[in-house]
């Protein structure tokens, strides 16, 4: 009987990249050990990256089952990470989406995120000052 497999821990260096920007995608191919009741790394196995139905690359897993892809995108794409299986291991697939944006849009998003962070920090500081003053009986 072939062993179950999974693709786990997918990580994009930037989940919302700028158009044409290189993105490093990492993940892990694992197989389930019924005796140990745990997931184990699938070493030296080929994982394919298929973008919008077209194979654009493959990566061989290391001793930890880790695979790496470095790609760039220009729009919205569907990514399939595919392990086709072996005589001992079942195949598996994970599908993710990625949307590249313009540099201007990314700058606007980062600016808004910074403003939200500053506002939250100011609100926390105000709460701490009020709490301190209340504890001293000055308010």
Sine and cosine of phi, psi and omega as CSV:
sin_phi,cos_phi,sin_psi,cos_psi,sin_omega,cos_omega
0.00,0.00,0.73,-0.68,0.01,-1.00
-0.96,0.27,0.51,-0.86,-0.04,-1.00
-1.00,0.03,0.56,-0.83,0.04,-1.00
-0.91,0.41,0.55,-0.83,0.08,-1.00
-0.76,-0.64,0.28,-0.96,0.10,-1.00
-0.45,-0.89,0.41,-0.91,0.16,-0.99
-0.96,-0.27,0.86,-0.52,-0.11,-0.99
-0.78,-0.62,0.28,-0.96,0.14,-0.99
0.90,0.44,0.53,0.85,0.02,-1.00
-0.88,0.47,0.74,-0.67,-0.01,-1.00
-0.66,-0.75,0.77,-0.64,0.06,-1.00
-0.97,-0.24,0.75,-0.66,0.03,-1.00
-0.87,0.49,-0.43,0.90,0.10,-1.00
-0.48,-0.88,0.93,-0.36,-0.05,-1.00
-0.96,0.29,-0.34,0.94,0.04,-1.00
-0.79,-0.61,0.95,0.31,-0.08,-1.00
-0.96,0.28,0.33,-0.94,0.16,-0.99
-0.97,0.23,0.54,-0.84,0.01,-1.00
-0.79,0.61,0.78,-0.62,0.04,-1.00
0.99,0.10,-0.16,0.99,-0.01,-1.00
-0.96,0.29,0.67,-0.74,0.04,-1.00
-0.94,0.35,0.71,-0.70,0.04,-1.00
-0.84,-0.54,0.76,-0.65,0.07,-1.00
-0.99,-0.14,0.82,-0.58,0.00,-1.00
-0.90,-0.44,0.81,-0.58,0.04,-1.00
-0.84,-0.54,0.38,-0.92,0.05,-1.00
-0.21,-0.98,-0.01,-1.00,-0.05,-1.00
-0.75,-0.67,0.71,-0.70,0.12,-0.99
-0.99,-0.17,0.79,-0.62,-0.07,-1.00
-0.71,-0.70,0.43,-0.90,0.10,-0.99
-0.84,-0.55,0.49,-0.87,-0.07,-1.00
-1.00,-0.04,0.84,-0.54,0.04,-1.00
-1.00,-0.05,0.95,-0.32,-0.04,-1.00
-0.90,0.43,-0.57,0.82,0.00,-1.00
-0.93,0.37,-0.73,0.68,-0.02,-1.00
-0.99,0.11,-0.23,0.97,-0.04,-1.00
0.83,0.55,0.72,0.70,0.01,-1.00
-0.44,-0.90,0.32,-0.95,0.02,-1.00
-1.00,0.09,0.70,-0.71,-0.02,-1.00
-0.87,-0.49,0.46,-0.89,0.01,-1.00
-0.93,0.37,0.66,-0.75,0.10,-1.00
-1.00,-0.09,0.98,-0.22,-0.10,-1.00
-0.99,0.13,0.60,-0.80,0.17,-0.99
0.83,0.55,0.67,0.74,0.04,-1.00
-0.91,-0.41,0.51,-0.86,-0.05,-1.00
-1.00,0.00,0.80,-0.60,0.10,-0.99
-0.91,-0.41,0.74,-0.67,0.00,-1.00
-0.98,-0.21,0.54,-0.84,0.14,-0.99
-0.94,-0.35,0.87,-0.50,0.01,-1.00
-0.89,-0.45,0.84,-0.54,-0.02,-1.00
-0.92,-0.38,0.86,-0.52,0.00,-1.00
0.78,0.62,0.65,0.76,0.07,-1.00
1.00,0.08,-0.03,1.00,-0.02,-1.00
-0.90,-0.44,0.80,-0.59,0.03,-1.00
-0.92,0.38,0.82,-0.57,0.00,-1.00
-0.90,-0.43,-0.13,0.99,0.03,-1.00
0.00,-1.00,0.17,-0.99,0.08,-1.00
-0.59,-0.81,0.43,-0.90,-0.01,-1.00
-0.68,-0.73,0.63,-0.78,0.05,-1.00
-0.99,-0.17,0.76,-0.66,-0.05,-1.00
-0.93,0.37,0.50,-0.87,0.06,-1.00
-1.00,0.02,-0.22,-0.98,-0.05,-1.00
-0.92,0.38,-0.29,0.96,0.06,-1.00
-1.00,-0.10,0.07,1.00,-0.04,-1.00
0.99,0.17,0.14,0.99,-0.07,-1.00
-0.99,0.16,0.67,-0.75,0.12,-0.99
-0.82,-0.57,0.40,-0.92,-0.07,-1.00
-0.66,-0.75,0.69,-0.72,0.15,-0.99
-0.79,-0.61,0.58,-0.81,0.11,-0.99
-0.82,-0.57,0.91,-0.41,-0.09,-1.00
-0.64,-0.77,0.22,-0.98,0.13,-0.99
-0.76,-0.65,0.39,-0.92,-0.08,-1.00
-0.75,-0.67,0.40,-0.92,0.00,-1.00
-0.85,-0.53,-0.02,1.00,-0.02,-1.00
-0.24,-0.97,-0.56,-0.83,0.03,-1.00
-1.00,-0.10,0.77,-0.64,-0.06,-1.00
-0.66,-0.75,0.46,-0.89,0.12,-0.99
-0.97,-0.24,0.81,-0.59,-0.03,-1.00
-0.94,-0.34,0.76,-0.65,0.10,-0.99
-0.91,-0.41,0.81,-0.59,0.11,-0.99
-0.98,-0.22,0.89,-0.47,-0.20,-0.98
-0.81,-0.58,0.77,-0.64,0.21,-0.98
-0.92,-0.39,0.87,-0.49,-0.10,-0.99
-0.98,0.17,-0.14,0.99,0.04,-1.00
1.00,-0.03,0.15,-0.99,0.03,-1.00
-0.65,-0.76,0.04,-1.00,0.07,-1.00
-0.86,0.51,-0.43,0.90,-0.02,-1.00
-0.98,-0.20,-0.34,0.94,-0.08,-1.00
-0.85,-0.53,0.71,-0.71,0.09,-1.00
-0.92,0.38,0.42,-0.91,0.11,-0.99
-0.99,0.16,0.29,-0.96,0.06,-1.00
-0.42,-0.91,0.24,-0.97,-0.04,-1.00
-0.47,-0.88,0.59,-0.81,0.12,-0.99
-0.78,-0.63,0.68,-0.74,0.01,-1.00
-0.91,-0.42,0.73,-0.68,0.05,-1.00
-0.71,-0.70,0.32,-0.95,0.08,-1.00
-0.90,-0.44,0.49,-0.87,0.08,-1.00
-0.67,-0.75,0.60,-0.80,0.00,-1.00
-0.76,-0.65,0.92,-0.38,0.06,-1.00
-0.99,0.15,0.58,-0.81,-0.04,-1.00
-0.81,-0.58,0.19,-0.98,0.04,-1.00
-0.95,0.31,0.38,-0.92,0.01,-1.00
-0.89,0.46,-0.60,0.80,0.00,-1.00
-0.90,0.45,-0.69,0.72,0.00,-1.00
-0.90,0.44,-0.66,0.75,0.01,-1.00
-0.89,0.45,-0.65,0.76,0.03,-1.00
-0.88,0.47,-0.65,0.76,0.03,-1.00
-0.89,0.45,-0.68,0.73,0.01,-1.00
-0.89,0.45,-0.70,0.72,0.02,-1.00
-0.90,0.44,-0.61,0.79,0.02,-1.00
-0.90,0.43,-0.69,0.72,0.03,-1.00
-0.90,0.44,-0.67,0.74,0.01,-1.00
-0.88,0.47,-0.65,0.76,0.03,-1.00
-0.90,0.43,-0.68,0.73,0.01,-1.00
-0.89,0.46,-0.68,0.73,0.03,-1.00
-0.89,0.46,-0.68,0.74,0.03,-1.00
-0.88,0.47,-0.70,0.71,0.01,-1.00
-0.89,0.45,-0.70,0.72,0.02,-1.00
-0.88,0.47,-0.67,0.74,0.04,-1.00
-0.90,0.44,-0.64,0.76,0.03,-1.00
-0.90,0.43,-0.66,0.75,0.03,-1.00
-0.91,0.42,-0.65,0.76,0.03,-1.00
-0.91,0.43,-0.66,0.75,0.03,-1.00
-0.90,0.44,-0.67,0.74,0.02,-1.00
-0.88,0.47,-0.67,0.74,0.00,-1.00
-0.90,0.44,-0.68,0.74,0.02,-1.00
-0.89,0.46,-0.67,0.74,0.01,-1.00
-0.90,0.43,-0.65,0.76,0.03,-1.00
-0.90,0.43,-0.71,0.71,0.02,-1.00
-0.89,0.46,-0.69,0.73,0.02,-1.00
-0.89,0.46,-0.65,0.76,0.03,-1.00
-0.90,0.44,-0.72,0.69,0.00,-1.00
-0.90,0.43,-0.62,0.78,0.05,-1.00
-0.90,0.43,-0.62,0.78,-0.01,-1.00
-0.93,0.37,-0.39,0.92,0.03,-1.00
-1.00,-0.04,-0.09,1.00,-0.01,-1.00
0.96,0.27,0.45,0.89,-0.07,-1.00
-0.98,-0.20,0.03,1.00,0.02,-1.00
-0.87,-0.48,0.00,0.00,0.00,0.00
